[in-house]
C-alpha cells in the first residue's frame, strides 16, 4: 500500500522547493507504458506550466487537490479562456477532469500545493503534450507575467 500522508508529501515539498522548475512529480505507476498514469504534482507559486493539450492519442486528465490552491484553466484553439476552476479544499472545489484534446494549464496560487493527477497512458515524452504557440514557452522571461494576467482576469 502506498500511503499519501504528511511524511510522504513533506519530502516532495522540499524537493519542489529546491527544484529549478519549482515543482516536482512523483509517479505511482512503475512503467511509462502503463495505461493509467498516476502521480502527485507538488508546486510552488513561481512555477509555470505552458498551456498544452494531449492528443494523438487523445488523453483525459484529472486533477484532485490535496493541499493548497491551484487554478485550472481551459482555452480554445486561439488561447481565449473557455472555463476555469479554483481547486481548493477551503472553497470546496476538489477536482476537475479535462477532456481529451483540450488546451489547458495549471497555475499554482499557494506554495506547497499538492494535486493528485491521473492521465491516460502510455507516456511518450515526444508526443505526450502539444504546447500552445500562443503562450510563452517554459523558461521565457514573460511566463510569470502571463500567469499573473490570467489570475487577474479570472480572480479579480
C-alpha positions in Angstrom: 0.0 0.0 0.0 1.3 3.5 -0.9 0.2 5.9 1.8 -0.2 9.5 0.9 0.4 11.3 4.2 2.3 14.3 5.6 5.5 12.4 6.0 5.4 11.3 2.4 4.5 14.7 1.0 6.9 16.6 3.1 9.8 15.1 1.2 8.2 16.1 -2.1 7.6 19.6 -0.9 11.3 20.0 -0.1 12.2 18.6 -3.5 9.8 21.0 -5.2 11.2 24.0 -3.3 14.7 23.1 -4.3 13.8 22.4 -8.0 14.8 25.0 -10.6 11.2 24.5 -12.0 9.7 25.0 -8.5 7.7 21.8 -8.8 8.2 18.0 -8.8 6.2 15.0 -9.8 6.1 11.7 -8.0 4.9 8.8 -10.3 2.9 6.0 -8.7 2.9 4.0 -12.0 6.0 1.8 -12.4 6.2 1.9 -16.2 5.8 4.7 -18.7 3.8 2.3 -20.8 1.1 2.0 -18.0 -2.3 2.8 -19.5 -3.2 4.8 -16.3 -0.6 7.4 -15.3 -1.0 8.4 -11.6 1.1 11.0 -9.9 1.5 13.6 -7.2 2.3 17.1 -8.6 3.8 19.4 -5.9 4.0 23.0 -7.0 5.0 26.5 -5.8 3.6 29.8 -6.9 6.6 30.7 -9.0 6.3 27.8 -11.4 4.9 27.8 -14.9 3.1 25.2 -16.9 2.8 26.1 -20.5 -0.7 25.7 -21.9 -0.9 22.4 -23.7 -3.2 19.6 -24.8 -3.0 15.8 -25.0 -4.0 14.3 -28.4 -2.7 11.8 -30.9 -3.6 9.8 -28.9 -6.3 11.7 -27.1 -5.9 11.6 -23.3 -8.1 12.6 -20.4 -6.5 14.2 -17.4 -8.0 14.7 -13.9 -6.7 16.8 -11.0 -7.7 16.3 -7.3 -6.5 18.9 -4.8 -4.9 17.5 -1.7 -3.3 20.7 -0.3 -3.2 24.4 -1.3 -4.8 26.2 -4.2 -4.4 25.6 -7.9 -6.2 27.3 -10.8 -7.0 25.1 -13.7 -7.9 26.9 -17.0 -9.2 25.6 -20.3 -8.7 27.6 -23.6 -10.0 27.4 -27.1 -7.6 27.0 -30.1 -6.8 30.7 -30.2 -5.9 31.0 -26.5 -9.2 32.5 -25.3 -10.4 31.5 -21.9 -13.2 28.9 -22.0 -13.6 27.7 -18.5 -11.7 27.5 -15.2 -11.9 26.2 -11.6 -10.0 27.2 -8.5 -9.2 23.9 -6.8 -9.1 24.4 -3.1 -10.4 22.3 -0.2 -11.2 25.6 1.5 -13.5 26.6 -1.4 -14.9 23.0 -1.6 -13.7 22.6 -5.2 -11.9 19.3 -5.0 -11.1 18.3 -8.6 -11.8 18.5 -12.3 -11.4 16.5 -15.4 -10.0 17.8 -18.7 -11.5 16.3 -21.8 -9.1 14.9 -24.4 -7.7 17.4 -26.9 -8.5 20.4 -24.7 -6.0 23.2 -24.2 -5.3 23.8 -20.5 -2.9 24.9 -17.9 -2.5 24.8 -14.1 -1.4 27.8 -12.1 -0.3 27.3 -8.5 -1.7 30.0 -6.2 -0.2 28.8 -2.9 3.3 27.4 -2.2 3.5 23.7 -1.5 0.2 22.9 -3.3 -0.3 19.2 -4.0 -2.6 17.7 -6.6 -3.2 14.1 -7.4 -3.1 13.8 -11.1 -4.5 10.9 -13.3 -4.0 10.8 -17.0 -4.5 8.2 -19.7 -1.2 6.5 -20.7 1.1 5.5 -22.0 3.5 8.3 -21.5 5.8 9.1 -24.5 7.7 12.3 -23.9 7.9 13.3 -27.6 4.2 13.1 -28.2 2.6 13.5 -24.7 1.9 17.2 -24.9 1.3 19.6 -27.7 2.3 23.1 -26.5 0.3 26.2 -27.3 2.1 28.6 -29.6 0.0 31.5 -28.3 1.5 31.2 -24.8 5.1 31.7 -23.6 7.4 28.7 -23.6 8.6 27.5 -20.3 11.8 29.4 -19.4 10.7 32.6 -21.2 11.0 35.7 -19.0 7.3 36.5 -19.6 6.0 33.3 -18.1 5.1 34.6 -14.7 3.6 37.8 -16.2 1.4 35.6 -18.4 0.2 33.7 -15.3 -0.4 37.0 -13.4 -2.6 38.3 -16.3 -4.7 35.1 -16.3 -5.1 35.3 -12.5 -6.1 38.9 -12.7 -8.6 38.2 -15.4 -10.2 35.3 -13.6 -10.0 36.1 -9.9 -10.0 39.9 -9.6 
